[in-house]
Amino acid sequence: MQPLHEQARVVVGHLVDTRFFTVIVYSRETRRFALTHLAFRRPAAGADVAEAHCGECGRELLVRVRSVADTKRVRGRYLAVALAGAAVAAGAVVFGSLVYLPLADPLGKLVLIAFLAGLPVAGVAGWLWWREDGVRLMSATGDRDREHWRMDAPLPYAARP
């Protein structure tokens, strides 16, 4: 999880080249990107749409930047959902280990469904909590822009420019 600062920094990659390598049953796709480092000032409250230009093609990029307080609020929501999913999964395990529940019983099916639903909810919401930094790369037309991608990883051990 990245610490939140008043200055948001992102790295945008412009897709330069895509190559495919195929040998019998093995296939690999290699993508090369030209990187552009962007910095934005976070608004005091709410969200703001900032404009930037790609360093490779010069095209205008729209970036939605949330304030520090809004980003913390969104992170808190993700964390609450992740903890709730983990609590449901853990509760299903504890309840299922203390009480004999055959799968023919409706309560046994409910406990199994709660466990199987709680794990992915906790995992996905935890990943979203970890990754949320309040900055989104947007498209002006609303369509998916396949040329520009965010390239900065939220992991602390990633190489930083």
C-alpha positions in Angstrom: 0.0 0.0 0.0 1.4 3.4 -1.0 1.4 6.2 1.5 -0.9 9.1 0.5 0.7 12.4 -0.2 -0.6 15.7 -1.5 1.4 15.2 -4.6 0.2 12.1 -6.6 2.7 10.5 -8.9 1.9 8.0 -11.6 3.7 6.3 -14.5 1.8 6.0 -17.7 3.0 3.6 -20.4 2.3 4.1 -24.1 2.1 0.7 -25.9 4.8 0.9 -28.5 5.1 -2.7 -29.8 3.5 -6.1 -29.4 5.2 -9.3 -30.5 4.0 -12.8 -30.5 6.2 -15.9 -30.2 4.7 -19.3 -30.8 6.4 -22.7 -30.8 4.0 -25.7 -31.3 1.9 -25.3 -28.1 3.8 -22.6 -26.3 2.8 -19.0 -27.0 4.1 -15.8 -25.5 3.1 -12.1 -26.0 5.7 -9.4 -25.3 4.6 -5.8 -25.0 7.0 -2.8 -25.0 6.0 0.5 -23.5 7.4 4.0 -23.5 7.0 5.5 -20.0 5.8 8.9 -19.0 6.1 10.1 -15.4 3.2 12.4 -14.3 2.7 14.3 -11.1 -0.6 15.8 -9.9 -1.7 17.9 -7.0 -4.5 16.3 -5.0 -7.5 18.5 -4.4 -8.3 19.6 -0.9 -11.7 17.8 -1.0 -13.6 15.6 -3.4 -12.2 14.6 -6.8 -10.7 16.5 -9.7 -10.0 15.6 -13.3 -6.5 16.6 -14.4 -5.2 16.7 -17.9 -1.8 15.5 -19.0 -0.1 14.6 -22.3 1.6 11.4 -23.3 5.3 11.8 -23.8 5.3 9.4 -26.7 2.3 10.4 -28.9 1.3 13.8 -27.4 -2.3 12.7 -26.9 -4.2 14.2 -24.0 -4.8 12.0 -21.0 -7.4 12.5 -18.4 -6.6 11.5 -14.8 -9.1 11.5 -12.0 -7.4 12.4 -8.7 -9.1 12.0 -5.4 -8.3 14.0 -2.2 -6.4 12.2 0.6 -9.6 12.1 2.8 -11.7 10.6 0.0 -9.0 8.0 -0.8 -8.8 7.0 2.9 -12.6 6.7 3.0 -12.6 4.4 -0.1 -9.7 2.4 1.4 -11.8 2.1 4.6 -14.7 0.7 2.7 -12.6 -1.9 1.0 -11.0 -2.9 4.3 -14.4 -3.2 6.0 -15.7 -5.5 3.2 -12.4 -7.6 3.3 -12.7 -8.0 7.1 -16.4 -8.9 6.8 -15.6 -11.6 4.2 -12.8 -13.0 6.3 -15.0 -13.0 9.4 -17.8 -14.9 7.5 -15.3 -17.5 6.2 -13.7 -17.9 9.6 -17.1 -18.1 11.3 -18.1 -20.8 8.8 -15.0 -22.8 9.6 -15.4 -22.5 13.3 -19.1 -23.3 13.2 -18.6 -26.2 10.9 -15.8 -27.7 13.1 -17.9 -27.5 16.3 -21.2 -28.8 14.9 -21.7 -31.9 12.7 -23.3 -30.6 9.5 -24.1 -33.0 6.7 -24.3 -31.4 3.3 -27.9 -32.8 2.9 -28.9 -30.4 5.7 -29.8 -26.9 4.6 -27.7 -25.4 7.3 -24.7 -27.4 6.1 -25.2 -26.0 2.6 -25.4 -22.5 4.0 -22.2 -22.9 6.0 -20.4 -24.3 2.9 -21.7 -21.4 0.7 -20.7 -18.8 3.4 -17.2 -20.2 3.5 -16.8 -20.4 -0.3 -18.2 -16.9 -0.7 -16.3 -15.3 2.1 -12.8 -16.3 0.9 -13.0 -14.6 -2.5 -14.8 -11.5 -1.1 -12.0 -11.1 1.5 -9.3 -11.7 -1.1 -10.6 -9.3 -3.8 -11.6 -6.5 -1.3 -8.2 -6.9 0.4 -6.4 -6.5 -2.9 -8.5 -3.5 -3.8 -7.7 -2.0 -0.4 -4.0 -2.5 -0.9 -4.0 -1.1 -4.5 -6.3 2.0 -4.0 -4.3 5.2 -4.4 -7.0 7.6 -5.5 -5.7 8.1 -9.0 -7.5 6.7 -12.1 -6.5 6.9 -15.8 -9.7 7.8 -17.7 -10.6 7.9 -21.4 -12.2 11.0 -22.9 -14.6 9.0 -25.1 -15.5 6.5 -22.4 -14.1 3.6 -24.5 -11.2 1.5 -23.3 -7.9 3.1 -24.4 -5.7 0.2 -25.3 -2.6 2.3 -25.9 -2.1 3.9 -22.5 -1.8 1.9 -19.3 -0.8 2.7 -15.7 2.5 1.1 -15.2 3.4 1.9 -11.5 2.9 -1.0 -9.2 1.6 -0.4 -5.7 4.0 -2.9 -4.2 6.7 -1.5 -2.0 9.5 -3.6 -3.6 8.8 -2.4 -7.1 11.6 -0.3 -8.8 10.8 3.4 -8.5 12.0 6.0 -10.9 
